[in-house]
Amino acid sequence: MDKIREEVRLVIAIALSLLIVFAFGKFRAPQKQIGQETPPVVLTEDISDTPLEQKVVLPISVKKTGEDKVYEDNRYIIEYNSAGGAIKNIGIKQYTRANEAALNIFDGSDLLLAYSADKPEEVGNVYSSIIKEKTLHFQNISENILIEKVIDIPSEDYTFTTAINFTNKGRESHTLKNYALSTGTLFTSGVRKGYRDREFVPPEIIIKSNKKVFKINTARSTKSAVYTNTEWIALKQRYGMVFMRPESPQKSFITVLSDNNGTNIAINTGFSYDDIEVLAGETKSIKFSFYAGPSDYFAAKSQVTEREVFGTGFFAAMGRFLFLALSYIHRLIPNWGWAIIILTLIVKAVFFPLTRKSLRSMKALQKLRPYLQDVQKKYKDNPQQMQKELMSLYKEYNINPFGGCLPMFIQFPIFIGFFIALRNSVFLRGAPFILWIQDLSVADTLVRISGFPINLLPIIMAAASFYQQRLTPQEPSQKAMTYMMPIMFLFLFYNFSSGLLLYWTTMNIAGVVEQYYVHKK
């Protein structure tokens, strides 16, 4: 029985550890790189359980016939193209890494705020553009309809206000049919660096339609679809996000771009409007706002108040709570690395009474093992009597045979919360710690040997884990795990960001100190 309980604890430890790793960093094969030309849109079946009014998904594509231009101020670098008056890239000058001009929020699609009406091919029409203070102003006239697109660039936050005005310069009314406005494209190819990129986060599309929230993971098979009564659309990547909200709910669409093998390489989203009739001499407007900034909850929460965008589950809430605590520590000690270490030690201190009780229980169980083995041998043909005698021994020596498992179960939400808090935090991006660790959002590569990165933190973590296993009472038959567990963790964690590794390494070293202290007592 004792051997079985030891194995149960071991299995639980491995299972929980693997769950932490795989639940937030799933292995996916590298995908093909996207080509320079956009392939034709192929409409597939609609997403199930999606409210549809129509089956037609209007494709939007921009021909690169215009001129690329750049707007830059102290906060933003915005690249746009005169073809379609579309934004090509939005970069913010915060949270940058070394030798990086800006953090790209929306990169390379040429589709943000591109529009299509009547004739989809006209989306590539060339617009004149004017920059006045913090306003981008695009103009184009087609069939006596003057189209003006005005984008006000924010001075303090990340929320842009936009208006598209349609003025009829002719003598007869004109109806804009099949009007659609792109919220942008997410590329699903060429994002992951390779099999070692354990922290790859696939782009995500989130749509609120008919009071329901739909989340589309772009790494999986996705179908083109039309949604009704859409309140907002969010295009979310690891560090950046575009969140667009029209003045009133509209239809929206998802158009999947696939290669010849049927692999999704890009997904275009946008809003489609009912026919817009513009009388002679009349001006009609479409107004909306869009957020283009960090996807981090604490950076965006004052402008994007919808919790569904950031996650609403228990572990998401735990992650936010832990990062809030981390932020308070960072105010006192303005170094995210030291803040992570201090918060980790605080958590370990809070749980130390439980850990101490668990370690003492395991140590007492180790001393009791010869008696347990005698009982198991004596009553091997009578399982019920064996169980009764074993329970009597546990009671006599005041030992809880499952005491070693309890701290793991209680601390499990903390482990998951830390992973959520640290993994995608934009505040760690480009944040230095000490010595060779100059960016807590990437692996702590010390040197490269023949192109292979030598990351020091996971090696220290594995060494601490090995020593911790040596201190843990084990049966001779289980001593192989002393070597297997650290090796497994070294492999799984090797290319994780140094912020996460700093947390896990601190946990292991603190665990060694705890065990040494308890055993000496």
C-alpha positions in Angstrom: 0.0 0.0 0.0 2.8 2.4 0.9 4.5 1.7 -2.4 1.2 2.3 -4.2 0.7 5.6 -2.5 4.2 6.8 -3.3 3.6 5.9 -7.0 0.2 7.8 -6.8 2.0 10.9 -5.6 4.5 10.6 -8.3 1.9 10.2 -11.0 0.0 13.2 -9.7 3.1 15.3 -9.6 4.0 14.4 -13.2 0.4 14.8 -14.4 0.0 18.3 -12.8 3.3 19.4 -14.2 2.6 18.2 -17.7 -0.9 19.8 -17.5 0.7 23.1 -16.7 3.1 22.9 -19.7 0.7 21.5 -22.3 -2.4 23.4 -21.4 -0.7 26.7 -22.1 2.0 25.7 -24.7 0.6 23.0 -26.9 3.0 21.3 -29.4 2.1 22.1 -33.0 4.0 21.3 -36.1 5.6 24.2 -37.9 3.4 25.6 -40.6 4.2 26.7 -44.1 5.3 30.3 -44.8 2.8 32.5 -46.5 3.6 33.6 -50.0 3.7 37.2 -51.2 0.5 37.0 -53.2 -2.8 36.4 -51.5 -4.5 33.2 -52.8 -8.1 33.3 -53.9 -10.8 33.1 -51.2 -12.5 29.7 -51.1 -15.7 29.7 -49.1 -16.3 26.7 -46.9 -19.1 25.5 -44.7 -20.4 27.9 -42.0 -19.3 27.6 -38.4 -21.9 25.5 -36.5 -24.2 27.2 -34.0 -23.6 30.6 -35.6 -26.6 32.8 -36.4 -26.6 33.5 -40.1 -28.7 35.8 -42.3 -26.9 35.1 -45.5 -24.5 32.6 -46.9 -22.3 35.1 -48.9 -19.0 36.1 -47.4 -17.7 39.2 -49.1 -13.9 38.9 -49.7 -11.8 42.0 -49.3 -8.4 42.1 -50.8 -6.1 45.1 -51.6 -4.0 45.3 -54.7 -0.6 46.8 -53.8 -0.8 49.5 -56.4 -0.7 52.4 -54.1 2.2 54.1 -52.3 3.4 53.1 -48.8 3.6 55.9 -46.4 4.5 56.3 -42.7 3.1 58.4 -39.9 5.2 58.6 -36.7 4.9 60.4 -33.4 6.2 59.9 -30.0 3.9 56.9 -29.4 3.1 55.3 -32.8 4.6 54.2 -36.0 1.7 53.7 -38.5 2.3 52.4 -42.0 -0.5 52.8 -44.5 -1.1 52.4 -48.2 -2.9 54.8 -50.5 -4.6 51.8 -52.2 -7.8 51.4 -50.3 -6.8 53.8 -47.7 -5.8 50.8 -45.6 -3.5 50.5 -42.6 -0.6 48.2 -43.2 1.0 48.1 -39.8 0.5 49.7 -36.4 3.4 49.8 -34.0 3.7 51.3 -30.5 6.9 52.5 -29.0 6.3 50.9 -25.6 7.4 47.5 -24.5 10.1 47.2 -27.2 13.0 44.8 -27.2 16.6 45.8 -27.9 17.1 47.2 -31.4 13.4 47.3 -32.0 11.7 50.5 -33.1 8.2 49.5 -32.1 6.0 46.6 -30.9 3.9 45.6 -34.0 0.3 45.4 -33.0 -1.1 44.7 -36.5 1.4 43.7 -39.0 1.5 43.2 -42.8 -2.0 42.5 -44.0 -2.8 45.8 -45.8 -6.4 45.2 -44.8 -7.2 47.2 -41.6 -10.0 49.6 -42.5 -10.0 48.5 -46.2 -13.5 48.7 -47.6 -15.5 47.2 -50.4 -18.8 48.3 -51.9 -20.7 47.4 -55.1 -17.6 46.2 -56.8 -15.1 44.4 -54.6 -12.3 45.1 -57.0 -12.6 48.8 -56.3 -11.2 48.4 -52.9 -7.8 48.9 -54.5 -8.6 52.4 -55.7 -5.9 54.9 -54.8 -6.8 57.5 -52.2 -5.2 60.8 -51.6 -3.9 61.2 -48.0 -3.3 64.1 -45.8 -1.9 64.2 -42.3 -3.1 67.0 -40.1 -1.8 67.0 -36.6 -2.9 63.6 -35.2 -5.4 62.8 -38.0 -5.1 60.6 -41.1 -7.4 61.8 -43.8 -8.0 59.7 -47.0 -10.1 60.8 -50.0 -11.4 59.1 -53.1 -14.2 59.8 -55.5 -16.0 57.1 -57.5 -19.3 57.4 -59.5 -19.9 60.9 -58.0 -19.5 59.6 -54.4 -16.8 61.3 -52.4 -15.5 58.9 -49.8 -13.6 60.4 -46.9 -12.0 58.3 -44.2 -10.9 60.2 -41.1 -8.8 58.4 -38.5 -8.0 60.3 -35.2 -4.8 59.0 -33.6 -4.9 58.9 -29.8 -2.5 61.0 -27.8 -2.7 59.1 -24.5 -4.5 55.8 -24.8 -4.7 53.3 -27.7 -8.3 53.9 -28.9 -8.7 55.4 -32.4 -11.9 57.1 -33.5 -12.8 56.7 -37.1 -15.5 58.1 -39.4 -16.2 57.2 -43.1 -18.2 59.9 -44.8 -20.0 59.4 -48.1 -21.0 62.5 -50.0 -23.1 62.3 -53.2 -21.7 64.9 -55.6 -24.1 63.9 -58.4 -27.7 64.8 -59.2 -29.2 61.4 -58.5 -29.3 59.3 -55.5 -26.8 56.5 -55.2 -27.0 53.2 -53.2 -23.9 51.6 -51.9 -24.5 47.9 -51.9 -22.7 45.1 -50.2 -20.6 47.6 -48.1 -18.0 45.9 -46.0 -15.2 47.2 -43.8 -12.2 45.0 -42.9 -11.1 44.7 -39.3 -7.9 43.1 -40.5 -6.3 39.8 -41.2 -4.5 37.3 -39.0 -1.8 35.3 -40.6 -1.6 31.7 -39.2 1.5 30.7 -41.1 5.1 31.5 -40.4 4.5 32.5 -36.8 5.9 29.6 -34.9 9.7 29.4 -34.9 9.9 25.6 -34.8 9.4 22.7 -32.6 11.4 24.3 -29.8 9.0 27.2 -29.6 7.1 25.9 -26.6 5.4 29.2 -26.0 3.8 29.7 -29.4 0.4 31.3 -29.0 -1.8 31.1 -32.1 -3.7 34.2 -33.1 -7.3 34.3 -31.9 -10.4 35.9 -33.2 -13.2 36.7 -30.8 -16.6 37.9 -31.9 -19.7 38.9 -29.9 -22.8 38.2 -31.9 -26.4 38.0 -30.6 -25.2 38.3 -27.0 -22.9 35.2 -27.5 -19.1 35.2 -27.6 -17.4 33.1 -30.3 -13.7 32.3 -30.0 -11.9 31.1 -33.1 -8.5 29.5 -32.7 -6.7 30.2 -36.0 -4.4 27.2 -35.5 -7.3 24.9 -36.0 -9.5 24.3 -39.0 -11.8 27.3 -39.4 -14.7 27.9 -41.7 -15.8 31.1 -43.5 -19.0 32.4 -42.0 -21.3 35.4 -41.5 -22.5 36.5 -38.1 -25.5 38.7 -37.3 -25.9 41.5 -34.7 -22.2 41.7 -34.0 -21.3 44.1 -31.3 -17.5 43.9 -31.6 -14.6 41.9 -33.1 -11.2 41.3 -31.5 -8.1 40.1 -33.3 -5.7 39.0 -30.6 -2.1 37.9 -30.8 0.4 37.2 -28.1 1.3 40.8 -27.3 -1.0 42.9 -29.6 -4.7 43.2 -30.3 -7.1 45.1 -32.5 -10.6 45.5 -31.0 -13.2 47.2 -33.2 -16.7 48.3 -32.2 -19.2 49.8 -34.6 -21.6 52.5 -33.6 -24.4 49.9 -33.6 -24.5 46.1 -34.1 -23.8 45.0 -37.7 -23.4 41.8 -39.6 -19.8 40.5 -39.6 -17.9 37.9 -41.6 -14.9 35.6 -41.4 -13.2 34.8 -44.7 -10.7 31.9 -44.6 -7.7 32.1 -47.0 -6.3 28.6 -47.7 -3.4 27.2 -49.7 -3.7 24.4 -52.2 -3.5 21.8 -49.5 -6.4 23.2 -47.6 -4.2 24.7 -44.8 -5.5 27.9 -43.3 -2.8 30.6 -43.9 -4.8 33.8 -43.2 -8.2 34.8 -41.9 -9.9 38.1 -42.8 -12.6 39.5 -40.7 -14.8 42.6 -40.9 -18.2 44.2 -40.7 -20.8 44.2 -43.5 -23.5 46.9 -43.7 -27.0 47.1 -45.2 -27.4 49.0 -48.4 -26.5 52.7 -47.8 -28.6 55.1 -49.9 -27.1 58.6 -50.4 -29.3 61.2 -51.9 -28.0 63.9 -54.2 -26.0 66.5 -52.2 -26.3 64.3 -49.0 -23.6 63.1 -46.7 -23.9 59.9 -44.7 -21.4 58.6 -42.2 -20.3 55.4 -40.5 -18.6 55.9 -37.2 -16.8 53.4 -35.0 -13.8 53.1 -32.7 -11.0 50.6 -32.6 -8.4 49.8 -30.0 -4.9 49.0 -31.3 -2.5 48.2 -28.4 -1.2 45.6 -26.1 -3.4 42.5 -25.6 -2.4 42.4 -21.9 -5.4 42.8 -19.6 -3.7 45.4 -17.3 -2.6 47.5 -20.3 -6.0 47.4 -22.1 -8.7 47.1 -19.3 -9.5 50.8 -19.2 -10.4 50.8 -22.9 -11.5 47.3 -23.6 -13.9 46.5 -20.7 -15.2 43.2 -22.1 -13.8 40.5 -19.9 -14.6 37.8 -22.6 -11.6 39.1 -24.6 -9.2 38.3 -21.8 -10.7 35.2 -20.3 -13.3 34.7 -17.6 -12.4 31.4 -16.0 -11.0 30.7 -12.5 -7.4 30.4 -13.6 -7.6 33.6 -15.6 -8.8 35.4 -12.5 -6.1 33.8 -10.5 -3.5 35.0 -13.0 -4.8 38.5 -12.9 -4.7 38.5 -9.1 -1.1 37.3 -9.0 0.0 39.8 -11.6 -1.7 42.6 -9.6 0.4 41.4 -6.6 3.4 41.3 -8.8 2.7 44.9 -10.0 2.6 46.2 -6.4 6.0 44.6 -5.7 7.3 46.1 -8.9 6.3 49.6 -7.7 8.6 49.1 -4.7 11.4 47.4 -6.5 11.3 48.5 -10.2 12.7 45.3 -11.6 10.3 42.6 -12.9 12.9 39.8 -12.3 13.3 40.6 -8.6 9.5 41.1 -8.3 8.9 37.6 -9.6 11.5 36.1 -7.2 10.0 38.0 -4.2 6.4 37.1 -5.0 7.4 33.4 -5.5 9.1 33.4 -2.1 6.0 35.0 -0.5 3.8 32.3 -2.0 6.2 29.6 -0.8 6.2 31.2 2.7 2.4 31.2 2.8 2.3 27.5 2.0 5.3 26.5 4.1 3.2 25.2 7.1 1.4 22.8 4.7 4.7 21.9 3.0 6.4 21.3 6.3 3.5 19.0 7.4 3.7 17.1 4.1 7.5 16.6 4.3 7.3 15.5 7.9 4.5 13.1 6.9 6.7 11.7 4.1 9.7 11.4 6.4 7.6 9.5 9.1 6.2 7.3 6.4 9.7 6.4 5.3 10.6 5.4 8.9 7.4 3.3 9.1 8.0 1.6 5.8 9.6 -1.6 7.3 6.5 -2.2 9.5 4.3 -1.5 6.5 6.2 -4.0 4.4 5.8 -6.6 7.2 2.1 -6.1 7.3 1.8 -6.3 3.5 3.8 -9.5 3.5 1.9 -11.1 6.4 -1.6 -10.3 5.0 -0.9 -10.5 1.3 -3.6 -13.1 0.9 -6.1 -11.1 2.9 -6.4 -7.6 1.4 -9.2 -6.4 3.8 -7.2 -7.4 6.9 -4.1 -5.8 5.4 -5.9 -2.5 4.9 -7.2 -2.6 8.4 -3.8 -3.2 9.9 -2.2 -0.5 7.8 -4.8 2.0 8.9 -4.1 1.0 12.5 -0.4 1.7 12.0 -1.1 5.1 10.4 -3.4 6.0 13.3 -1.0 4.8 15.9 1.9 6.9 14.5 -0.5 9.9 13.6 0.4 9.7 9.9 -1.8 10.8 7.0 -0.7 8.5 4.1 -2.0 11.1 1.6 -0.5 14.1 3.3 2.1 14.5 0.6 -0.5 15.1 -2.0 -2.5 17.8 -0.3 0.0 20.7 -0.9 0.2 19.9 -4.6 -3.6 20.1 -5.0 -3.9 23.3 -3.0 -1.0 25.0 -4.8 -2.0 23.9 -8.3 -4.2 27.0 -9.0 -1.2 29.1 -8.0 1.1 27.4 -10.5 -1.4 27.8 -13.3 -2.1 31.4 -12.3 1.6 32.2 -12.4 1.9 30.7 -15.9 -1.0 32.8 -17.1 0.3 35.9 -15.4 3.8 35.7 -16.8 3.5 33.9 -20.1 1.9 36.7 -22.2 2.6 39.7 -20.1 3.6 42.6 -22.3 5.3 44.3 -19.3 8.0 41.6 -19.3 8.7 42.2 -23.0 12.1 43.7 -23.2 12.3 44.0 -19.4 15.9 43.3 -18.2 16.8 41.4 -15.0 20.5 41.0 -14.2 23.7 39.9 -16.0 22.9 37.9 -19.1 19.1 38.0 -18.7 18.2 41.2 -20.5 14.7 40.3 -21.7 12.3 38.3 -19.4 10.0 37.5 -22.3 12.5 35.3 -24.2 14.8 32.4 -23.3 17.9 33.4 -21.4 20.4 32.3 -24.0 23.9 32.7 -22.7 25.8 31.6 -25.9 25.1 29.6 -29.0 27.2 26.6 -30.0 26.8 25.6 -33.6 23.4 27.4 -33.6 22.1 25.6 -30.5 21.2 27.9 -27.6 22.7 27.3 -24.2 20.1 28.5 -21.8 21.3 28.7 -18.2 18.1 29.0 -16.2 16.6 25.7 -17.2 19.9 24.0 -16.4 19.8 25.6 -12.9 16.2 24.6 -12.5 16.9 21.0 -13.5 19.9 20.8 -11.1 17.7 22.2 -8.3 15.0 19.7 -9.2 17.6 16.8 -9.1 18.8 17.8 -5.7 15.2 18.1 -4.5 14.5 14.6 -5.7 17.6 13.4 -3.8 16.3 14.9 -0.6 12.8 13.3 -1.0 12.4 9.9 0.7 12.0 7.3 -2.0 12.0 3.5 -2.3 15.0 2.0 -4.1 12.8 1.0 -7.0 11.8 4.6 -7.6 15.3 6.2 -7.6 15.4 6.2 -11.3 12.9 9.1 -11.2 15.6 11.1 -9.4 17.2 11.4 -12.8 14.1 11.2 -15.1 12.1 14.0 -13.6 14.8 16.7 -13.9 15.6 15.6 -17.4 12.0 15.7 -18.4 11.5 19.2 -17.0 14.8 20.3 -18.7 13.4 19.2 -22.0 10.0 20.7 -21.6 11.0 24.0 -20.1 14.3 24.6 -22.1 13.0 27.3 -24.4 10.4 28.9 -22.2 10.8 32.6 -21.4 13.3 33.6 -18.7 10.4 35.2 -16.7 8.7 31.8 -16.4 11.9 30.0 -15.8 12.9 32.5 -13.1 9.6 31.7 -11.3 10.0 27.9 -11.6 13.7 27.9 -10.7 13.0 30.0 -7.6 10.3 27.5 -6.7 12.7 24.6 -7.0 15.5 26.3 -5.0 13.1 27.3 -2.3 11.8 23.7 -2.2 15.4 22.5 -1.7 15.8 24.9 1.2 12.4 23.9 2.7 13.3 20.2 2.6 16.8 20.7 4.0 15.4 22.8 6.9 12.6 20.3 7.7 14.9 17.2 7.5 17.5 18.9 9.8 14.7 19.6 12.3 
